[in-house]
Amino acid sequence: MLEAIGSWPAVILRRWTAVHHANDDSRERLQTLLGRLTEEDLARPLDDDWTVGMLLAHTAFWDRFVLERWHHAARQGLSTPIGLQDEVVDLVNAALMDEWRAVRPAQAAELALAAADAVDRFVAAVPEEQTAELLAAGRERLLDRSRHRAEHLEAIERALPS
């Protein structure tokens, strides 16, 4: 059983530990998946709009965007990154479809893994005050990148031949 460490309350410590492990697990899952994808797999359509490569480019973008929001917060002297409304997220996704389609699928795979590694390393070092503030406010997605990755990794895995 986890107890408080330093000024971290036990409940926050448990949640942060779970987030940290989930990020590591999802990044390793991504790396394993990418290691077995062929060029044909990367070009495989997922539905009318998306391919595997596009979804990887999308994942890379959002991991990098979270990281940039953290850097922006630091530059502006904010304790946590600015929030985003769901409508803005939907608009960004719609606006970037052509760009994600234009990225070579193999490059999208490389970008996804590099972005996952960069954001996971950053959030693992976020000071406890910001971590506690985000977890208490229900803004875990700025720390827990595994949620977004898992959603898309599952879609990719479903589309691949058994």
N, C-alpha and C positions, 0 to 999 in steps of 0.2 A: 504494500500500500504506500502510495506517495504521501509524503508530508510536506509541509511548507519548507521551502529552501530560501534562505535570505528573506526578502520581503515578498516573495511569490506566494500567494495563498495556494493551498493544495489544489483547489478546483481549477484555478487558472493554470497551474503547472501541469495538471492532468490533460487539460484541453490542449495546451501548447505542445506537450509531448506527443499527443495523438496527431496533431497537425504536422509536426516535424516528421514523424514516421510516415504519415500518409504522403507527404511531398516526396520523400525519398523513395517510397514504394512506387508511386506513379511515375517518377522519373526513370526508375529502373525498368518498369513495365514498358515505358516508351522506348527506351534503349533496346530492350529485348525485341520488341515488335519491329523496330526499324532495322535491326540486324537480320531479320528474315524476310523483309519486303523486297520484292523484285521491282524493276522498273515498270513492269506490267501492273503489279499491285498498286504502285504509287499513282498510276494513271487511271486506276479503276474508278468508275462512277459509283457514287453512293446513293444518289437520287438525281432528280432532274437538274439540280443546280451545282452540286458538290462532287468533287473527286477526293480520293485519299490525300493527294498532294495538296489540294486546296485547304482541306481541313487541317493538315499539318501546318501550313502557312498561317492559317487563322489562329491556331493554338500558339504558334511562335509570336505572332503579333500581340495577343492578349497577355502573354507572360511578359513580353518586353514592355508593354504599355503599363502593366502593374509596376514593374521595376522603375519605369520613368516617372510614374506618379509618386513613388517613394523619393526619388531624387528631387523632383519638383518640391515636395513637402520640405525636404531638408533645405533647399535653396531659399524657400519662402519663410523658413522658421516655423513651419507648422508641425504639430506633434504627429499627425497622421495624414495620409494622402487625401486629396479631395475626393468626394463621392461622385458617382455617376448615376443618372437616372436610367432606368431600363430602356426608355425610348431612345436615349442617346446611343446606348449599346446597339440597339437594333439598327439605327441609322448608320452607325459606323460599319457594322457588318454588311449592310446593303451597299454602302459606298465602296467597300474594299473588295467586293467579289471579283471584279475584273483584274485587280492587282494580284490577288491570290491565284487566280487562274493563270496569270502570266509568269508566275514563279515556276522555274523548272522543278518538277516533283522531287528529284534527288536533293536539290538545294533546299526545298521546303523541309525535308526530313532533317537535314543538318541544322537548319535554323531552329526547328522545334526543339531539338535536343540541347542546342547551345542556349536558347532562351530559358528552357526549363532549369538548366544548371545554374545560370546566372541569377534568376529570380529566387531559386531555392537557397542558394548560398547567401543572398542578401537577406531574405526574411528569417533565415536561421540566426542571424546576428542582430535582429531588431531588438532594441532594448526593452526590458520588461515593462516599462511604463506604457510604451506604445502598444505592446502586445496585449497587455491587460485592458487598455482602453478599447482596442478594436474588438477583442473577444467579448467584452462586456456590452459593446454597442451592436453586436451581431454582424460585424463587418469582417468576418473570418476570411472571406474570399481574397482579401488583400494579403493574407498570410497563407491560407490553404489553397494552393494552386492545384492540388490533386483533384478537387471537385470538377473543375473545368476539363482537365486532361482526361479524367476517367470517362466523362460523358462522351468525349470524342474517340477515345481509344476503344470504347465498347462499340461505337458505330463502325469503326474501321474493322475491328475483329469480326463483327457480324457479316461484313461484306466480303470477307476473304473466304476462299474455298477451304473446306475442312481438311 
